[in-house]
């Protein structure tokens, strides 16, 4: 009689009770990660930060550093020996859950003194945007899609070119590399004012810079 009385009280008071067909929902496993520093000269040692929440029981971590190396301890610093833009991915699993996060690290070629005048010449940079800039200002209505293009850059000595782009002007390069996919990039701007910077330099086949970066800074005005 006590159990029947308790159920009746729950109904009368409007309190929640277990009903047939109710399901228990497991909390979501969430992984967030970051890197420190996010950019620097090769060789670059990077420390990663991984935060995990919602895990049901013990969890395991597999790290893919984006340079062909992997590991299982996210607390260990990782050395990047060569230049490039690497995406470090963290996969977190429990017996019943999984989550993934990633963070990007831009490793720049090791700086070397510029060669004596006349022995090697710097590249002739080309900076273009679509829509075209008026002076150094690109404007339009947000969301404003802009294509940045340095692919017409030439080098009189046929040296390898390394392209760098800081899309939002926060002082950190978001993209870097030597291929056609690196000299041309699209970026969408929310409403606001931004100061993106495009840079290029020539380099040896081993990744050593021959000259300092040649850069151009733009202003992007994305109106609401």
VMD Tcl script that draws the C-alpha trace (Angstrom):
set ca {
  {0.00 0.00 0.00}
  {2.92 2.41 0.62}
  {4.12 2.20 -3.03}
  {0.61 2.89 -4.39}
  {0.26 5.86 -2.05}
  {3.63 7.32 -3.26}
  {2.68 7.02 -6.95}
  {-0.67 8.66 -6.26}
  {1.08 11.51 -4.45}
  {3.36 12.08 -7.42}
  {0.38 12.35 -9.75}
  {-1.53 14.69 -7.45}
  {1.45 16.98 -6.87}
  {2.43 17.08 -10.54}
  {5.91 15.78 -9.75}
  {7.83 13.97 -12.49}
  {7.87 10.23 -12.28}
  {9.23 7.43 -14.41}
  {6.95 6.56 -17.27}
  {7.08 3.57 -19.55}
  {9.33 4.28 -22.50}
  {11.45 6.96 -20.75}
  {15.10 6.89 -21.89}
  {18.19 7.97 -20.07}
  {20.32 10.34 -22.18}
  {24.06 10.15 -21.75}
  {25.91 13.47 -21.48}
  {27.77 14.59 -24.58}
  {31.53 14.10 -24.60}
  {33.16 17.44 -25.47}
  {36.82 18.03 -26.33}
  {38.42 21.46 -26.83}
  {42.07 22.03 -27.65}
  {44.61 24.75 -28.34}
  {48.31 25.24 -29.01}
  {51.05 27.44 -27.58}
  {52.65 28.97 -29.54}
  {50.51 28.84 -32.67}
  {53.26 30.17 -34.93}
  {57.06 30.44 -34.92}
  {60.28 29.57 -36.70}
  {61.35 25.99 -37.37}
  {62.32 24.00 -35.40}
  {59.34 24.84 -33.18}
  {58.36 23.11 -29.92}
  {54.61 23.34 -29.30}
  {52.68 22.61 -26.11}
  {49.03 21.61 -26.47}
  {46.09 22.15 -24.14}
  {43.26 19.60 -24.14}
  {40.08 19.98 -22.06}
  {37.58 17.11 -21.84}
  {34.10 17.29 -20.31}
  {31.12 14.93 -20.13}
  {33.20 11.74 -20.09}
  {31.43 8.68 -18.70}
  {34.31 6.85 -17.08}
  {37.99 6.74 -18.12}
  {38.93 8.09 -21.53}
  {41.78 7.59 -23.95}
  {43.42 10.17 -26.23}
  {45.08 9.73 -29.61}
  {46.96 12.71 -31.04}
  {47.78 13.18 -34.72}
  {50.22 16.09 -34.97}
  {49.70 16.69 -38.69}
  {53.35 16.07 -39.62}
  {53.13 12.29 -39.82}
  {53.73 11.80 -36.09}
  {51.19 10.62 -33.49}
  {50.99 9.97 -29.76}
  {48.74 9.25 -26.80}
  {49.89 11.87 -24.28}
  {48.45 15.34 -25.06}
  {50.60 16.91 -22.31}
  {53.89 16.21 -24.07}
  {55.37 19.10 -26.12}
  {55.78 18.24 -29.79}
  {58.69 19.44 -31.96}
  {57.97 20.52 -35.55}
  {61.23 20.23 -37.46}
  {60.17 21.67 -40.81}
  {58.12 24.62 -41.98}
  {54.45 24.36 -42.95}
  {50.93 24.67 -41.59}
  {50.01 21.64 -39.49}
  {46.65 20.59 -38.04}
  {46.99 18.72 -34.75}
  {43.90 16.55 -34.14}
  {42.87 15.01 -30.80}
  {40.49 12.03 -30.67}
  {39.01 11.28 -27.24}
  {37.09 8.04 -26.58}
  {35.38 6.30 -23.69}
  {33.68 2.91 -23.75}
  {30.54 4.51 -25.26}
  {31.53 8.02 -26.42}
  {33.88 9.80 -28.76}
  {34.80 13.41 -29.53}
  {37.38 15.18 -31.67}
  {38.97 18.63 -31.78}
  {41.80 20.18 -33.76}
  {44.10 23.20 -33.71}
  {46.44 24.68 -36.32}
  {50.15 25.48 -35.99}
  {52.04 27.58 -38.58}
  {55.76 26.82 -38.63}
  {57.81 29.35 -40.57}
  {61.12 28.64 -42.32}
  {64.23 29.38 -40.32}
  {65.37 32.94 -40.93}
  {68.81 33.43 -42.45}
  {70.69 36.64 -43.29}
  {69.91 38.07 -46.70}
  {72.55 37.09 -49.25}
  {74.98 39.74 -50.49}
  {73.55 42.14 -53.02}
  {73.74 40.76 -56.54}
  {74.10 37.08 -55.64}
  {70.38 36.47 -55.33}
  {67.41 38.71 -55.94}
  {64.15 38.87 -53.98}
  {60.83 37.97 -55.59}
  {58.50 40.48 -57.21}
  {55.30 40.14 -55.17}
  {51.76 40.36 -56.51}
  {48.88 41.08 -54.14}
  {45.34 40.88 -55.51}
  {41.86 40.57 -54.07}
  {38.38 39.73 -55.32}
  {36.45 41.99 -54.95}
  {39.24 44.31 -56.06}
  {40.69 46.70 -53.49}
  {40.33 50.45 -53.87}
  {43.84 51.44 -52.92}
  {44.35 49.03 -50.03}
  {40.69 48.87 -48.93}
  {38.26 46.07 -49.72}
  {34.66 46.86 -48.81}
  {31.27 45.19 -49.07}
  {28.28 43.86 -47.17}
  {28.78 41.18 -44.55}
  {29.15 38.28 -44.80}
  {31.86 39.49 -47.19}
  {33.69 36.76 -49.11}
  {37.16 37.85 -50.23}
  {39.62 35.89 -52.35}
  {43.26 36.77 -51.65}
  {45.68 35.94 -54.44}
  {49.48 36.11 -54.57}
  {49.90 33.46 -57.29}
  {51.22 35.97 -59.85}
  {54.33 36.55 -57.71}
  {57.54 35.87 -59.68}
  {61.16 35.30 -58.70}
  {64.01 36.32 -61.02}
  {66.15 33.40 -59.82}
  {63.31 30.85 -59.99}
  {63.55 30.27 -56.25}
  {60.84 28.46 -54.33}
  {58.25 30.89 -52.93}
  {56.63 30.72 -49.50}
  {53.26 32.45 -49.05}
  {51.79 33.61 -45.72}
  {48.36 35.08 -44.93}
  {46.96 36.66 -41.77}
  {43.27 36.98 -42.65}
  {41.97 38.96 -39.66}
  {45.05 41.04 -38.81}
  {45.57 39.58 -35.33}
  {49.30 39.24 -35.90}
  {49.22 35.45 -36.38}
  {49.46 33.81 -39.78}
  {46.47 31.61 -40.59}
  {47.94 30.01 -43.70}
  {51.42 29.29 -45.00}
  {52.96 27.14 -47.70}
  {54.53 26.86 -51.13}
  {51.77 25.50 -53.35}
  {49.01 27.00 -55.45}
  {46.62 26.20 -52.62}
  {48.65 28.51 -50.36}
  {49.02 31.51 -52.69}
  {45.25 31.72 -53.22}
  {42.79 31.62 -50.31}
  {39.14 32.55 -49.67}
  {37.98 34.08 -46.40}
  {34.54 35.26 -45.25}
  {34.37 38.36 -43.03}
  {31.60 39.09 -40.54}
  {30.60 42.72 -40.02}
  {33.55 44.77 -38.81}
  {36.90 46.25 -39.79}
  {39.95 44.04 -40.33}
  {43.61 44.51 -41.28}
  {44.68 41.36 -43.16}
  {48.34 40.97 -44.12}
  {49.78 39.03 -47.08}
  {53.49 38.12 -47.21}
  {55.86 36.22 -49.48}
  {59.56 35.37 -49.49}
  {61.90 33.18 -51.50}
  {63.57 30.14 -50.01}
  {65.99 27.33 -50.72}
  {64.90 23.76 -51.42}
  {65.75 22.91 -47.78}
  {63.38 25.58 -46.46}
  {65.83 28.36 -45.55}
  {64.62 31.88 -46.29}
  {66.73 33.80 -48.80}
  {65.19 37.20 -48.10}
  {62.90 38.78 -45.52}
  {59.14 38.67 -45.99}
  {57.68 41.19 -48.39}
  {54.25 42.10 -47.04}
  {51.23 44.22 -47.83}
  {48.50 45.12 -45.36}
  {44.92 45.69 -46.49}
  {41.85 47.11 -44.76}
  {38.60 45.14 -45.02}
  {35.36 47.04 -44.27}
  {32.46 44.61 -43.94}
  {29.26 46.57 -43.33}
  {26.16 45.04 -41.70}
}
mol new
graphics top color blue
foreach p $ca { graphics top sphere $p radius 0.5 }
foreach p [lrange $ca 0 end-1] q [lrange $ca 1 end] { graphics top cylinder $p $q radius 0.2 }
display resetview
